[in-house]
Amino acid sequence: MIIIVTGSVGTGKTSIAKTLSKKLKLQYVDVNKLIKENKLYSNYNRKFKSYEVDVKILNKFLVKFLKNKDNLVLDSHLSHYLPAKYVDYCIVCKCKLKELRKRLEKRNYSELKIKENLDSEIFDVCLVDALENKHNVIIIDTTKKTVKKYVNEILKKL
């Protein structure tokens, strides 16, 4: 089984992905770590303090990475770009804007970076892209419950 966990920055992807991988005894894969380790970025944007990634290059890498592999949970706000034929489930984490703002402020993000990420959540960028890519989508609202409750919700839908 290959599961991807996506969503706007700060929506709880990593907590969900790590807990889900333990519960299902699947290997956890941090796609952002793969991007850095394999230099899959074009440059570093100092203004947003983040790497710029060409999704086509990332997908090419991930398709090769997934070859002959199974039982993985991939964690990244870019994972939903992976073609659906390689993925069993796409979990999209969503969060109410007020709570998301608090989480991003707690990370000491600049107001510009907070605005960009809130806009991404407002326009459902990850969800829309996942649906356009024809993923088998499970939407989880991570605003209030514990990670354990979110994972139990997901397990009921798998």
N, C-alpha and C positions, 0 to 999 in steps of 0.2 A: 504494500500500500504506500502510495506517495500522497502526502497531505501538504498543502502550502497554507501558510498563515500570513495574511496581508492586512493592510489598513493604514490609515494615516499615522504619522509619527505620534507616539504618545498614547495610542489606543489600547495598549496592552498585549501586542503581538508576541513579544518575547516571553512574557510570563505564561501566556496561553500555550505557545508552542513548546516550551520546555516542560510544562506540566503534562500536556497531552502526550508528548513523546515518552515520558516516564510511564504514564498510565497505560499506554498501548505497547510499551516496550519497543519503540521505534527510535532510530537514531536521529538526534537533533542536529540540524545543519543551519548555521548562521550564514546566510547568503552575503550579508555585508562583510563578514570576515573573509569569505572567499573572494569578494571583489577586491579587498585590500591586498590580500596575500598573493593574488594572481594578477594584480595591477590591471583590473578590468575597467578602470576609470580613465576618462580623457584628461581631467585636471581636477584641482581642488579649488572650490569656490570659497574664498576667504570671507566674503560678505555673508554667506549662509553657513559657513563652517561645515561644508559637506562636499563629498566627491560627486562629480558629474559622471553619469554612467550612460553609455550607449546601450540601450535595451537589446538591440540586435546582437551585439557582441556578447552581452551577458547571456542571452538565450542560447547562443551557439555553445558557449562554455557549459551552461547548465545541462543542455541536452547530452553533451559528451560525458559530463559528470554523472548523470543519471543512468547512463548506459550500463547494463548488467547490475544495477543497484535496485534495491527495493526496501520497503520498510523505513521510510524517511519522513521527517517533518521539516520542511524548509520554512525559515523565518525571514521575511523581508517585506518592506513596503513595495518592492519591485517584483516579488515572486509571481504575482498574478499575470505578468507578461509572458510567462512560460506557456507554450501551447498546451491546451487542455488535454490533448491525447497522451501527455506524459504524467498527468495528475489525476488522482482519484477524487479528491475533495479540495475545495478552496474555501478556507475559513476567512471571512472578512470581519475584522474587528472594527466596531464603530463606537463612538462615545459622544455624549452630549457636549455641546460647545463650551458651556461654562466650566464643566469638569476638565475638559481637554485643555482649556486655557490654563487652569490651575496647575495641571501636570507639566505643561510646557514652561510655565513661569518657574516652577520648582527646579527645572533643569537649567535655569538661567539663560534661556534662549532670548535672543534679541526680539524686540517688538516686530521687526520685519519678518523674522523667521517664524514667530508665533502666528502672524497674520497669514503667511503663506500656507502653513499647516492647517490653520482653521479654515481657510478657503478650500483646501483640498478636501476637508471633511464636509463642508457645506455643499460642495458640488459632487460629493460621493465619487471622487476620482477613482479610487481603488475598486469600489463596487461596480461602477459602470464599466471600467476596463475589464474586470473579471467576467462580467456578464457578456460583454462584447466578444471576449475570447472563448465564450461558451463553456466556462468552467461549471462544475457541479458546486454551486455556492451555498454555503451555510453562513448566515449573518448572525453575529453575536454582538449585543450591546454591552459594552464593558464599563458602563458608567457606575454602577452601584454594587453589584454582587462581588463575592470572593472569587478568586481564580478557580478554586475547586468547584464552585457552583457553575461557572462558565464551562469548564471542561465536562462536567456531568451533562450539561445541556447539549454540548457537542456530541458526546458519546451516544446520546439517545437518537441523534440524527444520522449517525454514520451507518 
